[in-house]
């Protein structure tokens, strides 16, 4: 899960260091068109680049996402990810720590290209007595300020993962509302997931191996989200209880440990693949669980909007694009656009 913005701001030192790394990657980027014109291009890279071109065409032409120069260049990297993102939250609530940036407003994460920088930020947050999570991310949106390239490690992705990644990022490029992290991530996550499903069906058919792979992934993801939400609800009840902070922390530790033991014991009955098995060994905390509240909220508001739009994803995207620059609650605005059109 984990496609996020890399944002910068705050201090000139931070800007310089992250910006220098970003620009160094961009300086290595080669045009996809130029690469495809080479006769000696290896077949794996050629197939990957052609697939991305087709996904971009689907995202912009069929879904109606923003047309730009994202993913029209390619960078070879000797690593399996792009950057690291640090998140933090209160230890006895799911209140996130937020960073303020001049362009994007407040966001509950901060990105770094070097692991040691991410670890240093994480340690400073732990010194504030916060739960902290550091994770790898494979892409980020620069909101049109740069042309976001493809990276070589993406060649190992399954087709549905590649489609979801590309469509998710194009959704961010299509609509981003300053200071509305929850809305922005819900929108991009939903559009990425549904867009990938539509892409797989349109290119391979519903009875294809690609569709079967996607279906197994979606079933396991749905089951995992149900389990994670069950843990979150239990913790929310604990945090509301009239107990001392020390007692809440003690019970929190026991609750998470018990949950993970139960999760592992029932795993083979619940899941079709090993995708989520590692959860039982993770040092789960509020910062980790907050990410699921951010990306996959329990109310599933975009599911509601999708049905209101007649399960027409391009219609939902057009409604979202029309709320740019409007004041008010973005959820209410998009619901009104879906109801009233025009179409």
Secondary structure, 3 states (H helix, E strand, C coil): CCCCCCCCCCCHHHHHHHHHHHHHHHHHCEEHHHHHCCCCCCHHHHHHHHHHHHHHHHHHHHCCCCCCCCCCEEECCCCCCCEEEEEEEECCCCCECCEEECCCEEECCEEECCHHHHHHHHHHHHCCCEEEEEEEECCCCCCCCCCCCEEHHHHHCCHHHHHHHHHHHHHHHHCCCCCCHHHHHHHHHHHHHHHHHHHHHHHHCCCCHHHHHHHHHHHHHHHHHHHHHHHHHHHHHHHHCCCCHHHHHHHHHHHHHHHHHHHHHCHHHHCCCCCCHHHHHCCCCHHHHHHHHHHCCCCCHHHHHHHHCCCCHHHHHHHHHCCCCCCCCHHHHHHHHHHHCCC
